[in-house]
Amino acid sequence: MIRLSTEPFEPGAELTAFCAGRTESGAVASFVGIARADAGQTTALELEAYPGFTEVEIGRTAETASERFSLHDVLIVHRHGQIAPGEPIVLVATAAAHRREAFEACDYLMDYLKSRAPFWKKEHGPAGARWVEPTARDLDDIARWD
Amino acid sequence: MRVLLFGRLGDLAGWRQRSFDPAPVSLAALKALLAGEDGALGAALRGPGVQAAVDKTIVRGEVALAGADEVAFLPPMSGG
């Protein structure tokens, strides 16, 4: 399931619900991305999504990951709007029969979200605001899977 | 037809959504129209990594806009 939210979410509760009732998935891996304060240099993050497009694009990649890593299920919760330092931005959880597939799929999906998912991220700080684009490292990370 | 600008493109232009009636006939015509009004926006739309989506589908190269309801210009993306 793919969900975009303008409200804060609770990763623990999401993960508990995702794990509930699984009798065939031997492995659930998860990743939580949290907004960094960067020692006061970032006072808020602003994430822009394209409703109706962003969820569909992420869903397409989740399907690719499901096939590639033989997943039983995927959960992606992603914030947009204003986000304060310390708040979760993204949760990715993957369920598979065994741990290797679950770990790798989680890693793959996060690399995709950092550089190819339709979000635009602006950092606000004491020096003003700036749009963040994928770093060289983000691009190297996603290229590992091509 | 609606035109949407995301990320830094919206800040640069000073708008994020506008309607055009009649709709430009092609993506090239739309870009030329926008560049004629705002040279900086025109240059940014031709910049590296800027993609266009017509009715929420990414398009590559030149396309006609007959029947299109929405065109979005998407600068390089960054989530997570």
Backbone of each chain as ProteinMPNN parsed JSONL, in Angstrom:
{"seq_chain_A": "MIRLSTEPFEPGAELTAFCAGRTESGAVASFVGIARADAGQTTALELEAYPGFTEVEIGRTAETASERFSLHDVLIVHRHGQIAPGEPIVLVATAAAHRREAFEACDYLMDYLKSRAPFWKKEHGPAGARWVEPTARDLDDIARWD", "coords_chain_A": {"N_chain_A": [[0.835, -1.19, 0.0], [0.44, 2.231, -0.76], [0.793, 5.338, 0.691], [0.211, 8.771, 0.954], [0.756, 11.503, 3.144], [-0.208, 14.448, 4.802], [-0.124, 14.812, 7.437], [1.622, 14.094, 10.556], [2.907, 10.753, 11.093], [2.897, 7.568, 12.828], [5.515, 5.525, 13.039], [5.91, 3.085, 14.438], [3.336, 2.095, 15.033], [2.37, 1.783, 12.458], [4.075, -0.215, 11.527], [3.528, -2.333, 13.249], [0.881, -2.89, 12.502], [1.376, -3.657, 9.891], [2.802, -6.009, 10.198], [0.971, -7.662, 11.392], [-0.882, -10.673, 11.516], [0.585, -12.124, 9.701], [1.499, -15.17, 8.469], [3.0, -16.47, 6.679], [5.039, -14.873, 5.769], [8.286, -14.751, 6.46], [9.948, -12.68, 7.005], [10.175, -9.259, 7.74], [11.325, -6.202, 6.703], [12.298, -2.857, 7.493], [12.462, 0.714, 6.997], [12.947, 3.906, 8.33], [12.838, 7.231, 7.504], [13.992, 10.285, 8.801], [13.432, 13.731, 9.438], [16.192, 15.849, 9.444], [17.847, 18.137, 11.688], [20.268, 19.253, 11.164], [22.171, 20.525, 12.891], [20.824, 22.917, 13.534], [20.777, 24.2, 11.131], [18.718, 23.512, 9.49], [15.445, 24.323, 9.765], [12.937, 23.609, 9.02], [11.351, 21.295, 6.801], [10.006, 21.23, 3.54], [7.911, 19.454, 1.602], [6.906, 18.876, -1.627], [4.34, 17.303, -3.409], [2.839, 15.666, -6.254], [-0.264, 15.292, -6.423], [-2.142, 12.409, -7.303], [-0.379, 11.704, -9.239], [2.103, 11.259, -8.043], [1.577, 9.114, -6.19], [0.857, 7.105, -7.972], [3.15, 6.734, -9.523], [4.993, 5.903, -7.546], [3.713, 3.568, -6.785], [4.008, 2.049, -9.069], [6.751, 1.526, -9.052], [6.887, 0.132, -6.681], [5.565, -2.172, -7.456], [7.369, -3.175, -9.333], [9.502, -3.724, -7.601], [8.299, -5.666, -6.039], [8.063, -7.814, -7.775], [10.74, -8.217, -8.533], [12.032, -8.856, -6.129], [10.523, -10.844, -5.066], [8.407, -10.203, -3.23], [6.004, -10.384, -0.56], [4.448, -8.333, 0.301], [4.205, -4.722, 0.408], [4.699, -1.68, 2.112], [4.458, 1.772, 1.911], [4.738, 4.816, 3.406], [4.55, 8.219, 3.044], [5.4, 11.476, 3.892], [4.134, 14.732, 2.979], [4.103, 18.319, 2.441], [4.59, 20.577, 5.227], [7.305, 19.755, 7.348], [8.687, 19.064, 10.46], [11.978, 19.134, 12.055], [13.048, 15.975, 13.294], [10.675, 14.697, 12.907], [9.199, 11.795, 11.363], [9.702, 11.261, 7.879], [9.425, 9.353, 5.922], [8.319, 5.982, 5.649], [9.299, 2.787, 4.842], [8.289, -0.484, 4.386], [8.845, -3.92, 3.944], [7.744, -7.155, 3.108], [8.661, -10.526, 3.02], [9.448, -13.971, 2.154], [11.933, -14.608, 3.142], [14.808, -13.081, 4.794], [16.814, -11.789, 3.166], [15.687, -10.92, 0.703], [13.778, -9.162, 1.694], [15.343, -7.165, 3.001], [16.89, -6.217, 0.809], [14.954, -5.261, -0.972], [13.865, -3.185, 0.492], [16.045, -1.436, 0.675], [16.425, -0.903, -2.059], [13.954, 0.378, -2.668], [14.15, 2.685, -1.09], [16.382, 3.934, -2.25], [15.282, 4.513, -4.727], [13.195, 6.268, -3.923], [14.652, 8.461, -2.997], [15.765, 9.651, -5.275], [14.19, 9.399, -7.579], [11.452, 9.431, -7.165], [8.408, 11.28, -7.472], [8.748, 13.898, -5.818], [9.395, 17.118, -4.43], [11.776, 18.823, -2.667], [12.264, 21.179, -0.156], [14.485, 22.918, 1.838], [14.252, 24.764, 4.776], [15.911, 27.316, 6.551], [18.022, 29.281, 8.831], [19.498, 30.739, 7.014], [17.835, 31.106, 4.903], [15.841, 29.645, 2.245], [16.187, 26.604, 0.358], [15.994, 24.625, -2.61], [16.293, 21.125, -2.7], [18.156, 18.878, -4.576], [18.756, 15.595, -6.024], [21.754, 14.174, -4.711], [25.169, 13.486, -5.817], [25.827, 11.128, -4.645], [23.298, 10.023, -4.097], [22.5, 9.505, -6.723], [24.425, 7.667, -7.534], [23.719, 5.632, -5.795], [21.154, 4.765, -6.695], [21.853, 3.913, -9.208], [23.136, 1.536, -8.745], [21.272, -0.474, -8.983], [20.449, -0.675, -11.566]], "CA_chain_A": [[0.0, 0.0, 0.0], [1.164, 3.494, -0.845], [-0.025, 6.39, 1.297], [0.812, 10.085, 1.176], [0.096, 12.114, 4.288], [0.275, 15.769, 5.219], [-0.082, 14.772, 8.901], [2.613, 13.171, 11.095], [2.457, 9.375, 11.281], [3.61, 6.871, 13.889], [6.085, 4.373, 12.35], [5.727, 1.852, 15.205], [1.961, 1.617, 14.843], [2.265, 1.34, 11.051], [4.813, -1.471, 11.378], [2.759, -3.354, 13.967], [-0.261, -3.266, 11.653], [1.899, -4.324, 8.689], [3.243, -7.364, 10.584], [-0.12, -8.435, 11.991], [-1.565, -11.708, 10.75], [1.431, -12.785, 8.69], [1.927, -16.507, 8.881], [3.871, -17.02, 5.63], [6.186, -13.987, 5.545], [9.243, -14.96, 7.543], [10.815, -11.51, 7.164], [9.731, -7.898, 7.442], [12.384, -5.204, 6.885], [11.713, -1.517, 7.418], [13.342, 1.871, 7.079], [12.264, 5.169, 8.647], [13.62, 8.446, 7.246], [13.588, 11.332, 9.757], [13.925, 15.061, 9.059], [17.363, 16.249, 10.241], [17.984, 19.564, 12.015], [21.588, 19.691, 10.687], [22.722, 21.456, 13.891], [20.147, 24.209, 13.473], [20.791, 24.771, 9.772], [17.417, 23.24, 8.876], [14.379, 24.529, 10.75], [11.745, 22.911, 8.518], [11.383, 20.759, 5.44], [8.744, 21.361, 2.823], [7.906, 18.489, 0.507], [5.799, 19.054, -2.553], [3.984, 16.122, -4.195], [1.903, 15.925, -7.357], [-1.326, 14.332, -6.1], [-2.672, 11.699, -8.458], [0.763, 11.266, -10.06], [3.15, 10.757, -7.148], [1.223, 7.787, -5.659], [0.838, 6.133, -9.072], [4.553, 6.455, -9.873], [5.588, 5.094, -6.47], [3.068, 2.26, -6.859], [4.61, 1.317, -10.19], [8.062, 1.039, -8.601], [6.635, -0.898, -5.664], [5.251, -3.407, -8.19], [8.649, -3.672, -9.875], [10.251, -4.295, -6.478], [7.607, -6.882, -5.594], [8.43, -8.906, -8.682], [12.191, -8.443, -8.523], [12.491, -9.426, -4.853], [9.527, -11.838, -4.618], [7.813, -9.718, -1.982], [4.611, -10.7, -0.252], [3.71, -7.09, 0.529], [4.996, -3.489, 0.55], [4.022, -0.494, 2.658], [5.221, 3.018, 1.855], [4.019, 5.995, 3.897], [5.444, 9.349, 2.763], [4.86, 12.798, 4.227], [4.398, 15.923, 2.181], [3.77, 19.525, 3.2], [5.615, 21.06, 6.163], [7.79, 18.704, 8.24], [9.627, 19.617, 11.444], [13.079, 18.221, 12.392], [12.674, 14.926, 14.244], [9.477, 13.966, 12.453], [9.409, 10.862, 10.254], [9.299, 11.684, 6.528], [9.064, 8.202, 5.099], [8.441, 4.614, 6.162], [9.201, 1.703, 3.858], [8.315, -1.821, 4.992], [8.745, -4.975, 2.932], [7.533, -8.497, 3.664], [9.076, -11.594, 2.094], [9.599, -15.258, 2.828], [13.239, -14.651, 3.817], [15.283, -11.735, 5.105], [17.635, -11.128, 2.131], [14.799, -10.231, -0.23], [13.126, -8.043, 2.394], [16.36, -6.105, 3.164], [17.291, -5.637, -0.485], [13.829, -4.512, -1.529], [13.75, -1.959, 1.288], [17.174, -0.615, 0.225], [16.093, -0.493, -3.432], [12.852, 1.345, -2.659], [14.632, 3.962, -0.535], [17.22, 4.578, -3.279], [14.345, 5.065, -5.71], [12.463, 7.42, -3.368], [15.556, 9.606, -2.845], [16.184, 10.351, -6.497], [13.307, 9.276, -8.749], [10.028, 9.562, -6.854], [7.977, 12.658, -7.726], [8.662, 14.845, -4.701], [10.351, 18.22, -4.51], [12.076, 19.048, -1.253], [12.851, 22.486, 0.128], [14.968, 23.064, 3.214], [14.193, 26.121, 5.315], [16.86, 27.51, 7.654], [18.313, 30.68, 9.147], [20.077, 31.417, 5.846], [16.842, 31.151, 3.829], [15.315, 28.346, 1.797], [16.777, 26.12, -0.895], [15.482, 23.361, -3.144], [17.276, 20.054, -2.64], [18.07, 17.924, -5.678], [19.54, 14.41, -5.66], [23.211, 14.346, -4.663], [25.921, 12.51, -6.622], [25.738, 9.848, -3.951], [21.949, 9.481, -4.345], [22.443, 8.991, -8.1], [25.228, 6.427, -7.527], [22.974, 4.614, -5.059], [20.089, 4.169, -7.513], [22.492, 3.267, -10.369], [23.551, 0.177, -8.356], [20.207, -1.446, -9.252], [20.07, -0.665, -12.998]], "C_chain_A": [[0.878, 1.25, 0.0], [0.269, 4.56, -0.234], [0.775, 7.671, 1.421], [0.037, 10.749, 2.303], [0.672, 13.501, 4.557], [0.396, 15.832, 6.743], [1.042, 13.84, 9.362], [2.037, 11.762, 11.229], [3.36, 8.702, 12.303], [4.194, 5.577, 13.305], [5.845, 3.056, 13.095], [4.356, 1.254, 14.986], [1.779, 1.089, 13.423], [2.908, -0.037, 10.888], [4.089, -2.626, 12.088], [1.599, -3.847, 13.102], [0.212, -4.052, 10.434], [2.291, -5.778, 8.994], [2.085, -8.263, 10.997], [-0.678, -9.463, 11.023], [-0.715, -12.398, 9.708], [1.85, -14.163, 9.199], [2.878, -17.107, 7.852], [5.088, -16.147, 5.344], [7.141, -14.152, 6.713], [10.052, -13.727, 7.854], [10.064, -10.23, 6.835], [10.92, -6.99, 7.717], [11.733, -3.838, 6.775], [12.784, -0.459, 7.515], [12.471, 3.08, 7.393], [13.223, 6.31, 8.356], [13.076, 9.56, 8.126], [14.196, 12.663, 9.322], [15.055, 15.472, 10.011], [17.337, 17.746, 10.511], [19.294, 20.119, 11.459], [22.153, 20.798, 11.577], [22.144, 22.862, 13.755], [20.09, 24.831, 12.093], [19.472, 24.517, 9.039], [16.333, 23.368, 9.951], [13.072, 23.872, 10.318], [12.03, 22.377, 7.128], [10.009, 20.955, 4.835], [8.821, 20.395, 1.645], [6.669, 18.696, -0.343], [5.578, 17.736, -3.303], [3.068, 16.566, -5.328], [0.78, 14.915, -7.177], [-1.917, 13.704, -7.362], [-1.575, 11.183, -9.377], [1.796, 10.599, -9.165], [2.822, 9.344, -6.645], [1.304, 6.723, -6.749], [2.27, 5.737, -9.441], [5.225, 5.584, -8.813], [5.016, 3.681, -6.522], [3.662, 1.395, -7.958], [5.965, 0.736, -9.763], [7.906, -0.019, -7.512], [6.297, -2.231, -6.331], [6.503, -4.034, -8.784], [9.448, -4.36, -8.774], [9.621, -5.609, -6.022], [7.986, -8.071, -6.46], [9.903, -9.255, -8.542], [12.653, -9.188, -7.275], [11.479, -10.427, -4.26], [8.88, -11.44, -3.29], [6.393, -10.24, -1.818], [3.788, -9.424, -0.14], [4.692, -5.923, 0.678], [4.118, -2.43, 1.2], [4.96, 0.7, 2.499], [4.305, 4.132, 2.352], [4.98, 7.166, 3.717], [4.744, 10.65, 3.111], [5.006, 13.743, 3.047], [3.865, 17.121, 2.948], [4.925, 19.902, 4.115], [5.993, 19.953, 7.15], [8.845, 19.301, 9.17], [10.771, 18.632, 11.686], [12.639, 17.232, 13.47], [11.445, 14.147, 13.826], [9.836, 12.984, 11.345], [8.907, 11.453, 8.939], [8.75, 10.498, 5.763], [9.218, 6.915, 5.903], [8.321, 3.674, 4.97], [9.24, 0.4, 4.628], [8.075, -2.846, 3.898], [8.599, -6.315, 3.627], [7.891, -9.528, 2.607], [9.203, -12.89, 2.88], [10.864, -15.273, 3.678], [13.849, -13.259, 3.888], [16.018, -11.047, 3.957], [16.77, -10.325, 1.178], [14.155, -9.008, 0.439], [14.097, -6.867, 2.563], [16.656, -5.413, 1.834], [16.175, -4.797, -1.088], [13.658, -3.173, -0.804], [14.822, -0.951, 0.845], [16.885, -0.04, -1.171], [15.019, 0.593, -3.435], [13.293, 2.689, -2.095], [15.527, 4.684, -1.542], [16.345, 5.212, -4.355], [13.678, 6.334, -5.168], [13.351, 8.656, -3.279], [15.802, 10.353, -4.146], [15.207, 10.259, -7.665], [11.829, 9.404, -8.432], [9.624, 11.032, -6.989], [7.674, 13.454, -6.448], [9.688, 15.933, -4.958], [10.52, 18.741, -3.095], [12.787, 20.38, -1.07], [13.26, 22.522, 1.589], [14.879, 24.525, 3.622], [15.168, 26.221, 6.476], [17.126, 28.973, 7.877], [18.857, 31.45, 7.943], [19.084, 31.522, 4.688], [16.419, 29.753, 3.435], [16.028, 27.928, 0.526], [16.14, 24.795, -1.295], [16.616, 22.346, -3.151], [17.073, 19.145, -3.843], [18.955, 16.733, -5.34], [21.039, 14.697, -5.699], [23.869, 13.308, -5.569], [25.816, 11.134, -5.974], [24.364, 9.189, -4.143], [21.886, 8.835, -5.733], [23.272, 7.713, -8.229], [24.444, 5.295, -6.874], [21.91, 3.954, -5.942], [20.7, 3.437, -8.705], [22.948, 1.839, -10.039], [22.544, -0.871, -8.803], [19.874, -1.559, -10.731], [20.681, -1.86, -13.73]], "O_chain_A": [[1.91, 1.311, 0.668], [-0.899, 4.671, -0.606], [1.893, 7.662, 1.935], [-1.179, 10.588, 2.414], [1.887, 13.697, 4.541], [0.951, 16.789, 7.283], [1.387, 12.896, 8.651], [0.838, 11.59, 11.45], [4.445, 9.194, 12.609], [3.449, 4.62, 13.092], [5.604, 2.026, 12.466], [4.223, 0.048, 14.778], [1.117, 0.074, 13.21], [2.37, -0.911, 10.208], [4.047, -3.749, 11.585], [1.36, -5.048, 12.982], [-0.452, -4.989, 9.993], [2.13, -6.662, 8.153], [2.202, -9.488, 10.957], [-0.919, -9.163, 9.853], [-1.231, -13.179, 8.908], [2.484, -14.281, 10.247], [3.498, -18.138, 8.111], [6.06, -16.611, 4.748], [6.837, -13.738, 7.832], [10.774, -13.7, 8.85], [9.407, -10.124, 5.8], [11.468, -6.994, 8.82], [10.744, -3.665, 6.061], [13.871, -0.695, 8.042], [11.402, 3.262, 6.809], [14.319, 6.346, 8.915], [11.865, 9.769, 8.201], [15.347, 12.711, 8.888], [14.891, 15.444, 11.231], [16.871, 18.53, 9.684], [19.423, 21.332, 11.297], [22.559, 21.857, 11.098], [22.861, 23.858, 13.846], [19.444, 25.859, 11.892], [19.145, 25.22, 8.082], [16.315, 22.611, 10.921], [12.201, 23.609, 11.147], [12.838, 22.929, 6.38], [8.988, 20.861, 5.515], [9.701, 20.514, 0.792], [5.542, 18.691, 0.152], [6.536, 17.126, -3.778], [2.587, 17.698, -5.35], [0.849, 13.808, -7.71], [-2.159, 14.387, -8.357], [-1.825, 10.31, -10.209], [2.303, 9.521, -9.475], [3.687, 8.468, -6.668], [1.748, 5.6, -6.511], [2.567, 4.56, -9.644], [5.941, 4.639, -9.143], [5.743, 2.707, -6.327], [3.803, 0.181, -7.81], [6.28, -0.411, -10.08], [8.7, -0.955, -7.43], [6.688, -3.291, -5.843], [6.683, -5.251, -8.749], [10.002, -5.44, -8.98], [10.327, -6.551, -5.663], [8.201, -9.179, -5.968], [10.273, -10.425, -8.446], [13.541, -10.038, -7.339], [11.58, -10.802, -3.092], [8.815, -12.235, -2.352], [5.684, -10.501, -2.79], [2.595, -9.414, -0.44], [5.857, -6.116, 1.027], [2.938, -2.303, 0.874], [6.12, 0.642, 2.906], [3.233, 4.363, 1.793], [6.114, 7.107, 4.193], [3.621, 10.895, 2.671], [5.896, 13.574, 2.213], [3.241, 16.957, 3.997], [6.083, 19.596, 3.833], [5.122, 19.294, 7.718], [9.78, 19.962, 8.718], [10.578, 17.424, 11.544], [11.954, 17.596, 14.427], [11.197, 13.054, 14.335], [10.668, 13.284, 10.489], [7.838, 12.062, 8.882], [7.751, 10.604, 5.051], [10.125, 6.781, 6.724], [7.371, 3.752, 4.191], [10.136, 0.196, 5.446], [7.214, -2.666, 3.037], [9.264, -6.574, 4.63], [7.482, -9.422, 1.451], [9.082, -12.907, 4.105], [10.896, -15.85, 4.765], [13.459, -12.364, 3.138], [15.869, -9.838, 3.78], [17.082, -9.173, 0.876], [14.01, -7.955, -0.182], [13.737, -5.719, 2.307], [16.669, -4.185, 1.748], [16.432, -3.734, -1.654], [13.345, -2.158, -1.425], [14.537, 0.233, 0.664], [17.079, 1.15, -1.421], [15.155, 1.605, -4.122], [12.851, 3.731, -2.577], [15.447, 5.905, -1.678], [16.631, 6.31, -4.834], [13.604, 7.348, -5.862], [12.874, 9.776, -3.461], [16.025, 11.564, -4.129], [15.375, 10.974, -8.653], [11.016, 9.48, -9.354], [10.405, 11.925, -6.66], [6.521, 13.648, -6.064], [10.708, 15.71, -5.611], [9.547, 19.059, -2.412], [13.779, 20.671, -1.739], [12.468, 22.193, 2.473], [15.361, 25.411, 2.917], [15.246, 25.309, 7.3], [16.54, 29.826, 7.209], [18.698, 32.667, 7.859], [19.449, 31.978, 3.605], [16.61, 28.796, 4.185], [16.425, 28.766, -0.284], [15.795, 23.965, -0.454], [17.742, 22.649, -3.546], [15.959, 18.692, -4.105], [19.816, 16.835, -4.467], [21.529, 15.375, -6.602], [23.219, 12.37, -6.03], [25.728, 10.114, -6.656], [24.264, 7.976, -4.325], [21.302, 7.766, -5.906], [22.883, 6.786, -8.938], [24.489, 4.151, -7.326], [21.775, 2.73, -5.941], [20.138, 2.446, -9.171], [23.127, 1.023, -10.943], [22.905, -2.033, -8.987], [19.104, -2.435, -11.125], [20.475, -2.018, -14.934]]}, "seq_chain_B": "MRVLLFGRLGDLAGWRQRSFDPAPVSLAALKALLAGEDGALGAALRGPGVQAAVDKTIVRGEVALAGADEVAFLPPMSGG", "coords_chain_B": {"N_chain_B": [[-6.828, 24.387, -20.622], [-4.771, 23.188, -18.021], [-1.696, 24.326, -16.622], [0.958, 23.19, -14.714], [3.509, 23.963, -12.395], [6.27, 22.628, -10.715], [8.276, 22.414, -7.679], [11.369, 24.176, -7.801], [10.73, 25.481, -10.152], [8.184, 26.601, -9.882], [8.644, 28.536, -7.914], [10.425, 30.177, -9.27], [8.877, 31.161, -11.414], [6.815, 32.387, -10.069], [4.261, 31.482, -9.991], [2.187, 28.559, -9.673], [0.168, 27.225, -10.836], [-1.708, 27.598, -13.766], [-4.239, 28.538, -16.153], [-4.723, 27.927, -19.606], [-6.351, 29.107, -22.373], [-7.24, 29.463, -25.621], [-5.794, 26.112, -25.62], [-2.285, 25.649, -26.095], [-0.969, 24.183, -29.139], [0.992, 22.276, -29.066], [3.624, 20.748, -27.069], [5.987, 22.09, -27.567], [5.015, 24.533, -28.499], [3.743, 25.458, -26.214], [5.95, 25.739, -24.48], [7.317, 27.725, -25.877], [5.526, 29.826, -25.696], [5.522, 30.27, -22.905], [8.205, 30.927, -22.548], [8.319, 33.261, -23.997], [6.89, 34.995, -22.402], [8.346, 34.962, -20.063], [11.559, 34.91, -19.804], [13.459, 33.716, -18.111], [12.079, 31.576, -16.995], [11.561, 30.162, -19.33], [14.172, 29.378, -20.04], [14.771, 27.769, -17.845], [12.954, 25.69, -18.178], [14.048, 24.379, -20.284], [16.221, 23.339, -19.142], [18.656, 21.004, -17.624], [17.4, 17.81, -16.765], [14.732, 18.505, -16.435], [11.491, 17.365, -16.703], [8.479, 16.662, -18.578], [5.012, 16.162, -18.009], [2.076, 14.949, -19.415], [-1.265, 15.019, -18.779], [-0.711, 13.529, -16.461], [1.147, 11.628, -17.277], [4.466, 10.88, -18.005], [6.14, 12.421, -20.669], [8.27, 12.149, -23.523], [10.378, 14.026, -25.627], [8.817, 15.599, -28.451], [5.394, 16.446, -28.319], [1.937, 16.513, -29.307], [-0.716, 18.578, -28.035], [-3.403, 18.283, -28.266], [-6.565, 17.853, -26.914], [-5.536, 17.508, -24.393], [-5.706, 17.882, -20.835], [-4.047, 18.706, -18.821], [-0.798, 19.879, -18.22], [2.302, 19.254, -16.798], [5.32, 20.55, -15.454], [8.296, 19.169, -14.394], [10.904, 19.459, -12.264], [14.211, 18.07, -11.342], [13.767, 15.318, -9.107], [13.299, 14.717, -5.596], [12.913, 12.786, -2.863], [12.132, 11.179, 0.267]], "CA_chain_B": [[-5.78, 23.458, -20.202], [-3.989, 23.636, -16.857], [-0.248, 24.115, -16.608], [1.454, 23.129, -13.337], [4.966, 24.032, -12.21], [6.646, 22.062, -9.42], [9.593, 22.69, -7.112], [11.98, 25.488, -8.027], [10.121, 26.145, -11.315], [7.08, 27.412, -9.387], [9.208, 29.717, -7.242], [11.036, 31.027, -10.296], [7.842, 31.813, -12.219], [5.888, 33.133, -9.229], [2.946, 30.824, -10.025], [2.302, 27.095, -9.697], [-0.892, 26.688, -11.697], [-2.393, 28.58, -14.609], [-5.053, 27.965, -17.23], [-4.504, 28.494, -20.929], [-7.486, 28.863, -23.257], [-7.151, 28.07, -26.071], [-4.574, 25.393, -25.273], [-1.265, 25.575, -27.157], [-1.176, 22.955, -29.922], [2.033, 21.272, -28.793], [4.502, 21.059, -25.943], [6.941, 23.109, -28.037], [4.295, 25.809, -28.553], [3.544, 25.884, -24.828], [7.242, 26.219, -23.961], [7.628, 28.99, -26.553], [4.632, 30.826, -25.1], [6.005, 30.574, -21.557], [9.509, 31.581, -22.683], [8.061, 34.606, -24.486], [6.412, 35.801, -21.264], [9.297, 34.928, -18.943], [12.754, 34.29, -20.38], [14.144, 32.871, -17.119], [11.318, 30.333, -16.919], [11.812, 29.452, -20.589], [15.5, 28.747, -19.954], [14.717, 26.71, -16.827], [12.202, 24.549, -18.726], [14.937, 23.643, -21.193], [17.397, 22.959, -18.358], [18.877, 19.572, -17.436], [16.604, 17.053, -15.799], [13.33, 18.928, -16.339], [10.619, 16.492, -17.481], [7.104, 17.124, -18.734], [3.972, 15.131, -17.935], [0.793, 15.347, -19.999], [-2.316, 14.237, -18.102], [-0.067, 12.681, -15.445], [2.046, 10.629, -17.875], [5.701, 11.505, -18.481], [6.318, 12.353, -22.12], [9.627, 12.453, -23.966], [10.406, 14.624, -26.959], [7.766, 16.529, -28.843], [4.053, 15.846, -28.375], [0.791, 17.401, -29.523], [-1.492, 18.735, -26.802], [-4.839, 18.235, -28.577], [-7.342, 17.049, -25.974], [-4.89, 17.393, -23.077], [-6.288, 18.73, -19.789], [-3.078, 19.169, -17.832], [0.632, 19.68, -18.494], [3.109, 19.589, -15.607], [6.767, 20.562, -15.642], [8.835, 18.524, -13.206], [12.368, 19.518, -12.138], [14.736, 16.861, -10.709], [12.938, 14.938, -7.965], [14.029, 14.264, -4.409], [12.029, 12.483, -1.742], [12.793, 10.529, 1.406]], "C_chain_B": [[-5.005, 24.05, -19.015], [-2.51, 23.387, -17.089], [0.213, 24.201, -15.16], [2.976, 23.204, -13.333], [5.286, 23.514, -10.811], [8.036, 22.525, -8.997], [10.08, 24.088, -7.457], [11.357, 26.221, -9.215], [8.983, 27.065, -10.88], [7.573, 28.681, -8.692], [9.742, 30.721, -8.264], [9.977, 31.825, -11.045], [6.933, 32.702, -11.379], [4.462, 32.616, -9.34], [3.171, 29.323, -10.097], [1.222, 26.456, -10.557], [-1.527, 27.825, -12.468], [-3.213, 27.857, -15.658], [-4.746, 28.682, -18.531], [-5.672, 28.095, -21.825], [-7.425, 29.886, -24.388], [-5.815, 27.433, -25.661], [-3.567, 25.472, -26.416], [-1.34, 24.209, -27.852], [-0.169, 21.867, -29.584], [2.833, 21.701, -27.577], [5.492, 22.163, -26.331], [6.273, 24.487, -28.057], [4.052, 26.355, -27.15], [4.845, 26.45, -24.248], [7.612, 27.566, -24.584], [6.785, 30.124, -25.975], [5.149, 31.253, -23.724], [7.335, 31.329, -21.621], [9.341, 33.022, -23.158], [7.62, 35.546, -23.376], [7.509, 35.99, -20.227], [10.538, 34.156, -19.41], [13.456, 33.351, -19.411], [13.424, 31.531, -16.984], [11.555, 29.493, -18.178], [13.135, 28.712, -20.547], [15.465, 27.586, -18.964], [13.991, 25.472, -17.362], [13.048, 23.726, -19.692], [16.146, 23.073, -20.447], [17.497, 21.462, -18.136], [17.924, 18.969, -16.412], [15.172, 17.5, -15.666], [12.486, 18.054, -17.274], [9.23, 17.121, -17.584], [6.174, 15.923, -18.611], [2.701, 15.712, -18.544], [-0.273, 14.412, -19.427], [-1.704, 13.141, -17.236], [0.711, 11.496, -16.027], [3.281, 11.358, -18.399], [5.802, 11.343, -19.997], [7.756, 12.708, -22.456], [9.539, 13.041, -25.371], [9.171, 15.468, -27.2], [6.414, 15.825, -28.908], [3.014, 16.924, -28.659], [-0.013, 17.47, -28.227], [-3.004, 18.717, -27.068], [-5.546, 17.333, -27.567], [-6.722, 16.935, -24.586], [-5.553, 18.344, -22.084], [-5.218, 19.385, -18.924], [-1.654, 18.864, -18.304], [1.386, 20.101, -17.242], [4.573, 19.566, -15.981], [7.425, 20.178, -14.314], [10.359, 18.653, -13.164], [12.887, 18.245, -11.455], [14.081, 16.605, -9.347], [13.809, 14.508, -6.795], [13.061, 14.039, -3.261], [12.83, 11.953, -0.568], [13.371, 11.509, 2.362]], "O_chain_B": [[-4.639, 25.226, -19.005], [-2.117, 22.377, -17.673], [-0.098, 25.163, -14.459], [3.644, 22.586, -14.162], [4.649, 23.913, -9.836], [8.851, 22.958, -9.812], [9.322, 25.057, -7.414], [11.437, 27.447, -9.29], [8.82, 28.161, -11.416], [6.998, 29.758, -8.857], [9.545, 31.931, -8.144], [10.149, 33.02, -11.286], [6.345, 33.655, -11.892], [3.54, 33.253, -8.831], [4.228, 28.87, -10.535], [1.337, 25.298, -10.959], [-1.844, 28.876, -11.912], [-2.928, 26.712, -16.01], [-4.535, 29.895, -18.553], [-5.95, 26.911, -22.016], [-7.55, 31.082, -24.126], [-4.838, 28.132, -25.392], [-3.949, 25.374, -27.582], [-1.722, 23.211, -27.241], [-0.432, 20.682, -29.786], [2.744, 22.838, -27.114], [5.796, 23.05, -25.533], [6.886, 25.486, -27.679], [4.142, 27.561, -26.921], [4.845, 27.502, -23.609], [8.151, 28.442, -23.908], [7.27, 31.24, -25.788], [5.208, 32.444, -23.415], [7.566, 32.256, -20.845], [10.115, 33.9, -22.778], [7.929, 36.738, -23.395], [7.599, 37.04, -19.59], [10.562, 32.925, -19.41], [13.987, 32.317, -19.816], [14.061, 30.483, -16.873], [11.727, 28.277, -18.103], [13.22, 27.557, -20.966], [16.061, 26.538, -19.213], [14.363, 24.342, -17.042], [12.804, 22.537, -19.895], [16.993, 22.408, -21.044], [16.553, 20.723, -18.418], [17.678, 19.536, -15.347], [14.436, 16.935, -14.857], [12.731, 18.005, -18.479], [8.859, 17.987, -16.792], [6.498, 14.819, -19.047], [2.303, 16.832, -18.224], [-0.198, 13.192, -19.57], [-2.125, 11.985, -17.275], [0.909, 10.485, -15.353], [3.165, 12.331, -19.145], [5.577, 10.258, -20.533], [8.388, 13.488, -21.744], [8.73, 12.608, -26.192], [8.56, 15.983, -26.264], [6.299, 14.741, -29.48], [3.189, 18.089, -28.301], [0.007, 16.537, -27.424], [-3.793, 19.091, -26.199], [-5.161, 16.177, -27.39], [-7.316, 16.33, -23.693], [-5.917, 19.467, -22.435], [-5.427, 20.462, -18.364], [-1.348, 17.749, -18.726], [1.14, 21.174, -16.691], [5.027, 18.693, -16.721], [7.157, 20.769, -13.268], [11.043, 18.01, -13.96], [12.083, 17.416, -11.028], [13.869, 17.521, -8.553], [14.915, 14.001, -6.981], [12.461, 14.984, -2.748], [14.021, 12.226, -0.419], [13.959, 11.115, 3.369]]}, "name": "protein", "num_of_chains": 2, "seq": "MIRLSTEPFEPGAELTAFCAGRTESGAVASFVGIARADAGQTTALELEAYPGFTEVEIGRTAETASERFSLHDVLIVHRHGQIAPGEPIVLVATAAAHRREAFEACDYLMDYLKSRAPFWKKEHGPAGARWVEPTARDLDDIARWDMRVLLFGRLGDLAGWRQRSFDPAPVSLAALKALLAGEDGALGAALRGPGVQAAVDKTIVRGEVALAGADEVAFLPPMSGG"}
